[in-house]
Amino acid sequence: MEKLCITTVENCSNGRSFFSEQLCTLEELNGMWISERQQALNFRHRTSQPGYFSPWHVAGDPTLIIIRQGILRLTVRDGEYRDFTIGDQFIARDYLEQGTFFDESIHGHTAEVIGDAVLYAVHVKLDIC
C-alpha cells in the first residue's frame, strides 16, 4: 500500500485559513498505484497571466487544482506561503459554511502568479472532500 500526500488549504473553527496535508491511500493495480474512485462534479481549464493577483478570498467549493504550467503562490493569514509549479496539485477547501459572512481581516488566502510564465491549471470541483 502506497500513500500520496496532497497539500490542502483549509480553515479552522474561527475561519482562519491554513495549510495542511491530506494522505490518499493508493492500491496496486496491474503494475500501477491508484486511489479509489472519488466523485467530482465538474472541471474547468484556467489560465492567468504573469503578475495576476487575487486578494483575500476563500474557495467557493472544495476544489482540486493541478498546475500544468507556471507558478502559483498561495499565502495564508499568518504569512506562510507555498509555491505550486508544473505537476503540483493541492486542494482548496477553506470555504465558509452557509450563513458565514466573509471577513477580510480573518478569512481566506491570496493567490498570485509569480515568475514570467503564464499559468495553466485545471480546477476539479470535488463532490466531497
Backbone as CSV, one residue per row, in Angstrom:
resi,resn,N_x,N_y,N_z,CA_x,CA_y,CA_z,C_x,C_y,C_z
1,MET,0.850,-1.178,0.000,0.000,0.000,0.000,0.894,1.238,0.000
2,GLU,0.606,2.154,-0.880,1.327,3.417,-1.001,0.445,4.549,-0.503
3,LYS,1.073,5.660,-0.190,0.340,6.865,0.232,0.808,8.038,-0.626
4,LEU,-0.117,8.903,-0.957,0.169,10.133,-1.689,-0.222,11.281,-0.773
5,CYS,0.685,12.231,-0.580,0.424,13.375,0.284,0.009,14.562,-0.582
6,ILE,-1.158,15.141,-0.298,-1.679,16.274,-1.063,-1.821,17.466,-0.124
7,THR,-1.230,18.602,-0.504,-1.369,19.823,0.275,-2.809,20.305,0.199
8,THR,-3.309,20.817,1.319,-4.641,21.400,1.348,-4.574,22.797,1.944
9,VAL,-5.505,23.632,1.559,-5.744,24.917,2.213,-7.127,24.785,2.814
10,GLU,-7.202,24.855,4.131,-8.492,24.699,4.785,-8.625,25.730,5.887
11,ASN,-9.728,25.693,6.613,-9.886,26.666,7.682,-10.263,25.968,8.975
12,CYS,-9.917,26.630,10.081,-10.221,26.094,11.407,-11.537,26.695,11.894
13,SER,-11.898,26.410,13.122,-13.207,26.812,13.645,-13.450,28.315,13.608
14,ASN,-12.385,29.135,13.690,-12.590,30.593,13.625,-12.577,31.104,12.183
15,GLY,-12.421,30.198,11.219,-12.469,30.572,9.814,-11.133,30.942,9.211
16,ARG,-10.051,30.969,10.007,-8.734,31.345,9.501,-8.164,30.211,8.650
17,SER,-7.694,30.547,7.438,-7.138,29.545,6.524,-5.726,29.151,6.940
18,PHE,-5.400,27.889,6.679,-4.056,27.383,6.965,-3.743,26.231,6.014
19,PHE,-2.451,25.907,5.895,-2.019,24.781,5.081,-2.036,23.511,5.923
20,SER,-2.382,22.406,5.288,-2.390,21.104,5.931,-2.007,20.072,4.872
21,GLU,-1.974,18.828,5.272,-1.667,17.743,4.339,-2.755,16.688,4.460
22,GLN,-3.115,16.091,3.330,-4.089,15.001,3.303,-3.411,13.794,2.693
23,LEU,-3.498,12.657,3.359,-2.939,11.429,2.817,-4.005,10.682,2.027
24,CYS,-3.624,10.236,0.867,-4.508,9.481,-0.007,-3.884,8.095,-0.172
25,THR,-4.638,7.058,0.133,-4.141,5.692,0.021,-4.208,5.228,-1.425
26,LEU,-3.126,4.602,-1.881,-3.050,4.066,-3.234,-2.899,2.550,-3.154
27,GLU,-3.615,1.851,-3.993,-3.548,0.391,-4.057,-2.903,-0.013,-5.379
28,GLU,-2.195,-1.138,-5.373,-1.550,-1.646,-6.586,-2.606,-2.287,-7.480
29,LEU,-2.564,-1.936,-8.761,-3.488,-2.494,-9.734,-2.754,-2.642,-11.055
30,ASN,-2.476,-3.857,-11.437,-1.818,-4.148,-12.725,-0.541,-3.342,-12.934
31,GLY,0.289,-3.263,-11.902,1.585,-2.593,-12.032,1.559,-1.098,-11.789
32,MET,0.400,-0.528,-11.458,0.339,0.902,-11.129,-0.259,1.056,-9.751
33,TRP,-0.043,2.207,-9.153,-0.627,2.534,-7.855,-1.717,3.565,-8.101
34,ILE,-2.924,3.271,-7.594,-4.072,4.120,-7.905,-4.994,4.230,-6.677
35,SER,-5.621,5.390,-6.539,-6.558,5.593,-5.428,-7.920,5.031,-5.807
36,GLU,-8.790,4.974,-4.798,-10.174,4.601,-5.090,-10.826,5.741,-5.866
37,ARG,-11.921,5.464,-6.510,-12.633,6.499,-7.259,-13.186,7.543,-6.311
38,GLN,-13.116,8.790,-6.742,-13.631,9.902,-5.960,-14.575,10.703,-6.841
39,GLN,-15.628,11.200,-6.255,-16.637,11.916,-7.013,-16.191,13.343,-7.314
40,ALA,-16.407,13.762,-8.531,-16.149,15.141,-8.945,-17.397,15.644,-9.666
41,LEU,-17.675,16.926,-9.525,-18.875,17.499,-10.130,-18.617,18.090,-11.507
42,ASN,-17.444,18.708,-11.688,-17.089,19.294,-12.972,-15.628,19.704,-12.931
43,PHE,-15.111,20.138,-14.048,-13.761,20.685,-14.057,-13.707,21.853,-15.015
44,ARG,-12.708,22.723,-14.790,-12.519,23.888,-15.646,-11.041,24.036,-15.956
45,HIS,-10.763,24.550,-17.147,-9.399,24.913,-17.519,-9.181,26.362,-17.115
46,ARG,-7.984,26.670,-16.649,-7.686,28.031,-16.188,-6.374,28.506,-16.793
47,THR,-6.333,29.790,-17.080,-5.088,30.446,-17.470,-5.056,31.814,-16.799
48,SER,-3.886,32.205,-16.308,-3.685,33.517,-15.695,-2.325,34.040,-16.126
49,GLN,-2.265,35.316,-16.426,-1.037,35.937,-16.897,-0.067,36.197,-15.740
50,PRO,1.250,36.291,-16.052,2.220,36.667,-15.023,1.780,37.976,-14.359
51,GLY,1.937,38.051,-13.051,1.528,39.239,-12.314,0.100,39.178,-11.804
52,TYR,-0.675,38.178,-12.235,-2.041,38.030,-11.728,-2.000,37.968,-10.205
53,PHE,-2.928,38.658,-9.553,-3.036,38.617,-8.092,-4.500,38.631,-7.697
54,SER,-4.879,37.709,-6.833,-6.232,37.668,-6.295,-6.144,37.969,-4.806
55,PRO,-6.783,39.050,-4.346,-6.716,39.392,-2.925,-7.428,38.346,-2.069
56,TRP,-7.506,38.593,-0.785,-8.050,37.638,0.180,-9.399,37.089,-0.280
57,HIS,-9.483,35.770,-0.336,-10.708,35.083,-0.741,-10.676,33.663,-0.175
58,VAL,-11.798,32.983,-0.231,-11.873,31.574,0.156,-12.331,30.776,-1.053
59,ALA,-12.124,29.471,-0.978,-12.600,28.593,-2.044,-14.118,28.579,-2.028
60,GLY,-14.726,28.653,-3.186,-16.187,28.577,-3.250,-16.688,27.194,-2.903
61,ASP,-15.958,26.178,-3.299,-16.267,24.773,-3.062,-14.933,24.040,-2.944
62,PRO,-14.918,22.842,-2.356,-13.676,22.070,-2.358,-13.230,21.828,-3.796
63,THR,-12.001,22.236,-4.110,-11.511,22.165,-5.489,-10.090,21.636,-5.523
64,LEU,-9.860,20.608,-6.329,-8.522,20.104,-6.595,-7.954,20.928,-7.733
65,ILE,-6.784,21.517,-7.526,-6.145,22.339,-8.562,-4.832,21.680,-8.962
66,ILE,-4.679,21.428,-10.254,-3.492,20.780,-10.807,-2.787,21.796,-11.695
67,ILE,-1.532,22.076,-11.399,-0.749,23.061,-12.154,-0.126,22.392,-13.377
68,ARG,-0.391,22.944,-14.544,0.161,22.421,-15.796,1.359,23.223,-16.271
69,GLN,1.382,24.522,-15.957,2.497,25.392,-16.344,2.471,26.618,-15.437
70,GLY,3.640,27.163,-15.147,3.728,28.374,-14.354,3.863,28.091,-12.865
71,ILE,3.845,29.163,-12.083,3.973,29.056,-10.627,2.852,29.853,-9.978
72,LEU,2.092,29.185,-9.124,1.023,29.829,-8.368,1.426,29.850,-6.900
73,ARG,1.455,31.029,-6.310,1.781,31.181,-4.889,0.506,31.453,-4.107
74,LEU,0.257,30.627,-3.094,-0.846,30.850,-2.158,-0.248,31.315,-0.837
75,THR,-0.853,32.337,-0.246,-0.421,32.856,1.044,-1.609,32.863,1.993
76,VAL,-1.398,32.371,3.219,-2.453,32.379,4.234,-2.182,33.503,5.225
77,ARG,-3.109,33.737,6.108,-3.102,34.906,7.002,-1.859,35.069,7.866
78,ASP,-1.234,33.961,8.278,-0.057,34.097,9.131,1.216,34.392,8.343
79,GLY,1.068,34.603,7.018,2.206,34.929,6.171,2.865,33.722,5.527
80,GLU,2.489,32.520,5.950,3.052,31.331,5.319,2.566,31.260,3.877
81,TYR,3.467,30.854,2.978,3.063,30.692,1.584,3.648,29.409,1.033
82,ARG,3.031,28.942,-0.028,3.522,27.772,-0.757,3.456,28.090,-2.236
83,ASP,4.486,27.677,-2.945,4.539,27.832,-4.395,4.238,26.487,-5.041
84,PHE,3.325,26.493,-5.993,2.932,25.292,-6.713,3.331,25.467,-8.171
85,THR,4.000,24.474,-8.733,4.513,24.572,-10.096,4.132,23.319,-10.888
86,ILE,4.645,23.200,-12.085,4.271,22.129,-13.017,4.191,20.772,-12.321
87,GLY,3.019,20.137,-12.424,2.800,18.816,-11.860,2.304,18.822,-10.428
88,ASP,2.404,19.957,-9.739,1.909,20.033,-8.363,0.387,20.067,-8.346
89,GLN,-0.155,19.652,-7.220,-1.599,19.702,-7.019,-1.877,20.077,-5.577
90,PHE,-3.028,20.678,-5.347,-3.463,20.972,-3.986,-4.979,21.043,-3.977
91,ILE,-5.539,20.951,-2.779,-6.990,21.047,-2.618,-7.295,22.325,-1.858
92,ALA,-8.076,23.195,-2.467,-8.553,24.406,-1.795,-9.913,24.077,-1.199
93,ARG,-9.982,24.083,0.112,-11.251,23.772,0.775,-11.455,24.657,2.000
94,ASP,-11.022,25.906,1.898,-11.233,26.851,3.003,-12.502,27.666,2.788
95,TYR,-13.521,27.002,2.264,-14.809,27.650,2.026,-15.508,27.904,3.358
96,LEU,-16.422,28.851,3.379,-17.167,29.196,4.590,-18.508,28.480,4.606
97,GLU,-18.919,28.096,5.788,-20.224,27.459,5.936,-21.320,28.446,5.536
98,GLN,-22.419,27.932,5.043,-23.532,28.786,4.638,-23.963,29.655,5.820
99,GLY,-24.183,30.928,5.559,-24.584,31.861,6.596,-23.418,32.586,7.255
100,THR,-22.167,32.165,6.959,-20.988,32.845,7.492,-20.574,33.912,6.495
101,PHE,-20.399,35.120,6.969,-20.011,36.219,6.091,-18.504,36.371,6.058
102,PHE,-17.964,36.619,4.872,-16.527,36.772,4.677,-16.029,38.012,5.417
103,ASP,-14.985,37.843,6.219,-14.350,38.933,6.958,-12.924,39.070,6.435
104,GLU,-12.628,40.175,5.741,-11.309,40.375,5.111,-10.156,40.338,6.093
105,SER,-10.417,40.541,7.377,-9.325,40.534,8.347,-9.061,39.146,8.931
106,ILE,-9.922,38.180,8.627,-9.785,36.840,9.217,-9.662,35.750,8.153
107,HIS,-10.590,35.731,7.230,-10.747,34.596,6.329,-9.833,34.662,5.109
108,GLY,-9.569,33.495,4.565,-9.031,33.384,3.224,-7.534,33.302,3.034
109,HIS,-7.201,33.304,1.762,-5.829,33.236,1.273,-5.733,34.124,0.031
110,THR,-4.521,34.472,-0.338,-4.311,35.179,-1.601,-3.702,34.192,-2.598
111,ALA,-3.788,34.524,-3.866,-3.185,33.713,-4.921,-2.544,34.649,-5.922
112,GLU,-1.319,34.303,-6.336,-0.660,35.136,-7.337,0.225,34.285,-8.232
113,VAL,0.307,34.701,-9.488,1.198,34.051,-10.433,2.545,34.760,-10.325
114,ILE,3.573,33.999,-9.999,4.907,34.583,-9.899,5.770,34.058,-11.042
115,GLY,6.803,34.795,-11.377,7.656,34.419,-12.495,7.125,34.979,-13.802
116,ASP,7.739,34.537,-14.892,7.419,35.073,-16.215,6.502,34.182,-17.042
117,ALA,6.160,33.000,-16.537,5.352,32.066,-17.326,3.862,32.257,-17.063
118,VAL,3.084,32.088,-18.107,1.627,32.066,-17.975,1.256,30.831,-17.162
119,LEU,0.267,30.969,-16.285,-0.212,29.840,-15.501,-1.297,29.113,-16.285
120,TYR,-1.139,27.798,-16.413,-2.185,26.926,-16.931,-2.489,25.920,-15.836
121,ALA,-3.760,25.768,-15.503,-4.156,24.845,-14.446,-5.501,24.231,-14.776
122,VAL,-5.803,23.156,-14.075,-7.102,22.513,-14.168,-7.719,22.565,-12.771
123,HIS,-8.964,23.026,-12.680,-9.720,23.066,-11.425,-10.773,21.971,-11.479
124,VAL,-10.730,21.040,-10.532,-11.698,19.960,-10.469,-12.543,20.163,-9.215
125,LYS,-13.820,20.479,-9.413,-14.733,20.690,-8.283,-15.082,19.335,-7.694
126,LEU,-14.755,19.148,-6.415,-14.964,17.867,-5.756,-16.371,17.781,-5.164
127,ASP,-16.926,16.591,-5.215,-18.253,16.371,-4.660,-18.203,16.424,-3.137
128,ILE,-17.210,15.777,-2.559,-16.975,15.817,-1.116,-15.471,15.829,-0.901
129,CYS,-15.057,16.257,0.251,-13.618,16.288,0.500,-13.356,16.175,1.979
